[in-house]
Amino acid sequence: MALVNQVAVSILPSKADRLSAWFGKAFAWLILMMVFGVGYEVFVRYVLRAPTSWAFDVTFIMYGTLFMMGGAYTLSRAPCP
C-alpha cells in the first residue's frame, strides 16, 4: 500500500503540471482571438460607423480568463520558492 501511495505522489504532480502546461499553451491562442475581436470592433466602429454591443464584453471576459489561466501556467513553469 505504501508503494502505491509513493507512486501516486510522484506521478500526480507531474501529470498536473503537464495538464496545466497544456491549458496554458491552449489559452495562449486566446490572445489571437482577442486581437481579431478588438480589430473587428475598431473596424466596424470607425469605418462602418456601426459599433457592436458585444465585442468589448467578450474581449473583457476573454482577457480575464487568459489572466487566470496564465497564472496557473506560470506557476507550473516556475513554482514559488
C-alpha atoms as one frame of an Amber mdcrd trajectory, in Angstrom:
protein
   0.000   0.000   0.000   2.848   2.367   0.818   4.403   1.769  -2.601   1.122
   2.670  -4.291   0.979   5.922  -2.325   4.578   6.756  -3.249   3.860   6.141
  -6.931   0.715   8.286  -6.758   2.601  11.083  -5.009   5.346  11.048  -7.636
   3.063  10.729 -10.694   0.171  13.053  -9.866   2.150  16.320  -9.611   3.867
  15.713 -12.948   0.533  14.945 -14.617  -0.990  18.067 -13.074   1.953  20.145
 -14.322   1.590  18.722 -17.827  -2.132  19.415 -17.799  -1.532  22.969 -16.596
   1.111  23.500 -19.282  -1.255  22.193 -21.958  -4.042  24.509 -20.818  -1.612
  27.428 -20.650  -0.464  26.870 -24.217  -4.026  26.345 -25.437  -5.232  29.533
 -23.794  -2.265  31.459 -25.205  -4.027  31.212 -28.563  -6.825  33.193 -26.975
  -4.648  36.271 -27.462  -5.079  35.966 -31.230  -8.849  35.770 -30.851  -8.728
  38.888 -28.683  -6.645  40.748 -31.284  -9.088  39.856 -34.050 -12.052  40.750
 -31.855 -10.664  44.163 -30.952  -9.580  44.750 -34.559 -13.071  43.884 -35.761
 -14.627  46.230 -33.225 -12.319  49.087 -34.234 -13.090  48.484 -37.912 -16.879
  48.434 -37.547 -16.890  51.318 -35.079 -14.733  53.782 -37.003 -15.013  52.658
 -40.633 -18.579  51.364 -40.838 -19.900  53.585 -38.015 -21.826  50.627 -36.591
 -20.368  49.624 -33.210 -21.296  46.283 -31.709 -22.659  45.884 -28.223 -20.871
  42.605 -27.521 -17.243  42.966 -28.645 -15.978  44.855 -25.589 -17.649  42.443
 -23.162 -16.334  39.359 -24.953 -12.813  40.786 -25.055 -13.001  41.705 -21.362
 -14.141  38.196 -20.373 -11.507  36.568 -22.594  -8.777  38.702 -21.043  -9.872
  37.733 -17.533  -9.841  34.055 -18.476  -6.434  34.436 -20.090  -5.088  36.161
 -16.980  -6.259  33.379 -14.671  -5.008  30.563 -16.897  -1.726  32.393 -17.474
  -1.182  32.473 -13.730  -1.636  28.714 -13.485   0.737  28.172 -16.404   3.354
  30.469 -14.873   3.218  28.632 -11.547   3.607  25.302 -13.341   6.760  26.584
 -15.058   8.408  28.402 -12.129   6.960  27.485  -8.732   7.229  29.970  -5.915
  10.121  29.345  -3.522
